[in-house]
């Protein structure tokens, strides 16, 4: 077996909202995490895995992402994130983020554009189907309860798939343009010095309904680039 950088390392998950509040607003934040790096290092922590800190309406604890390229102001700024990565590196520690790519938020720009024109480019970023007279494409249930299909806003007779919360429309990994957008975002974060990702709900990107099989092999190695 080829040795990887994370072998024999100790990882620790942080839910930023409740970890350490640096400014007294009642919400944990990135400066608070930075202030605890020495403490975490003394505990023997090598890798810090952050639960989602991207911009989000928080319908599902941040796993409904409205902007993959920005930090939610509740938790700080992009400058705070860059400082966290740099300070961790000084201590020979690594930062991982949650990579949530089975779905995004219904407040993401992609979904807003899909709602404006479901037959256009961004409509193909999601699973949007005809639902004449309320007839659903299949009987799938959401993990959150109820149907996994929701009426598409502004378009009677159409619906979209959400395996989780109804505010988390599933992304269509069958679409190569969508995949390229995700890969671009991944590399953007790695270029910032992020060590890698914990991949959320990855088993759900394979879909099969109405006789149509979507089977994808996704190769995402949760690893640092050599420079990290």
N, C-alpha and C positions, 0 to 999 in steps of 0.2 A: 504494500500500500504506500502510495506517495504521501509524504507528510505535508499537511497543510498548515497555514499559519495559526489556525484556530485550535488545532489539536493540543490537548493538555492545557487549554485555557479555561478559566472560570468566567462564565457570563452571568450577568445580573440584569433582570428586566426592571425598567423604571416606568411607572405610570406618571408622567410629569405633573399632571393636574393635582396630585395629592402628595408629591414627594417633598419638595422644599419651596416655600414661598419667600422670595427675596424682597418683595416690595409691600407686603402687608395687605394685599388685595384679596387674600383668601384662596388664591389659585397658585399652585406650584408653577415654576417657570424655569427657563434655561439658565439664567444667572444663578438660581438656587441649586441646580445640578452642578454647575461649575464650582460653587462654593463647597461642595461635598466630595470633590474628586479625590482629595488627599485621604479623606476618611474611607472612601470606597477602595482606594489603592491599599490602605492599611489592612482592610478586610480580606485582601487577596483577590479582588476583582480585576480581571483583565479586559473584559468586553462588557460594554454597556449597551443594552438593547432598549431603545426608546419606543414606547407606544406612540401612536400617531401624534405629530405636532404640526401637521400641515393645516392650512386653512380649511375650516369645516364648520357646518352648522350644528354639528354634534348631535345628530339624530341617533348615531350609534357610536358614541364615545370617540369620535374622531376618525372612525373607519369609513366615514362618508366624506370623501375628500373633494373639496371644491376647487383647489388649486395645488397641484403637485410641486410647484416651484416656489412656494412661499410658506413662511412660518405663521401660524395663527397668532395674532397679536396678544392673545391671552397668555401665551408662553414666551413671548419675547420677539426678537427680530432676527433677520438672516445674519446680521453681524454677531448676535449672541450665539447662533448656531455655529458660525465659523470659528468663533472664539472657543466654544466647547470642543470642537474637533481639534483645534490647535493645542489647547491645554491638556486634553487627553493624550495627544501624541507626545507631549513633553514628559508624560508619566508612563510611557510605553503602554498606553491603554488604547482601546479601539471603540469607535462608536458605530452601532448599527441602527438603522431605522426600519420601521415596519414598511413593507412594500405591499400596498393594497391595490391590486390590479384586476381582480375579478369584477370589480364594480367601482364606480365613482359616486359622487353626490349628484342629485338632480339639480343642484345649483352650480354644477360645473359648466363651463362655457360650452363644452361639447354637447351636453344634453340640452342646454338652452337652444343651441342651433338646430339640434335634431327635432326639437318641438316646433320650431319655426318651419322646417322643411323636412319631414320624415323620409321623403324620397330622395333627398339630397345626400351630399357626401357624409355629413355627420349623422344622418339617420342610420347609415351603415356601420356606425361605431357601436350600435346597440342592437338588441334583439327587438325590433319593432315589427309587429305582425298585424294583419287584418283580423278584426274580431267582429264580424257582422252579427248584428242582433245580440251582442253580448256573448257569442259563442267563442270560448277560449281555445287557443291552439292545443292545449293539453291540460291535464288536471294536476299539474305540479303544485306543491304547497311550499310556501316560504318558510324558512327557518324561524321567522318571527310569527308565524301563524297566518292562516288565510291563504288565498290564492297567491301564486308567484307572479301573476299577471295583473297589471294596473292600467286603467285607461290612460292613454297618452293625452296630456293636457292640450286642449284646443283642437283635438282631432277625434270626434265621435267615430266609432267603428275601428279604431286602432288601439293597440295596447302594447306595453313594453314589459320585458321580463325583469324581475328582481328576486333573486334567490334569498336575499336578506331583507332589510327594511325597504318599504316602498320608496323611500328617498334615496335608495342605492341601486340605480339601474345597472344591470349587468353589462359589461363591455364585451363586444363581439370580437373575440380573438381569431375568428376565421378571417377577419379583414386585415390584410397585410399593412394597410395604412395605419390602422390602430396599433398594430404591433410595433411599427417603426416609431410612432409617437412615444410608446412606452419605453422602448430601448433608448431613445434619445434622452428621455427623462432620467433613466437609470444612470446613463453615462454622465449626465450633467452633475448628478450628486456624487458619483465616484470621483469626478474631476475636482470636486471641492475637498476631497480627502476622506470622504466617508469610507469606512472599512468594508461595508457590505450591507446586506439586508436580511431581515427575517420576512419570508414571503407568506402573506396571509391568504387563506382560502384558495390556495392554488389548485386543489383538487376539483374546484367548481368551474374551472374555465372550460372543461369538456362538457358539451351540451348535446342532448339528443331529444328531439321532440318532433311530432308530426311526421315521423318516418325519415326525418333528416338527421344524419349523423354528423356531428362535428367532433373530430378527434384530433387533438393537437399535441405535439410533443414540444414542451417548452424547456429549454435548457438555460437555466439561470443559476449560476454558481454563486453562492453567498460567500464571496471571498474578496479580499483586498487586492488591489493592483500592487505590483511590486513596489511602486513608489510610496505606498501607504505603510 
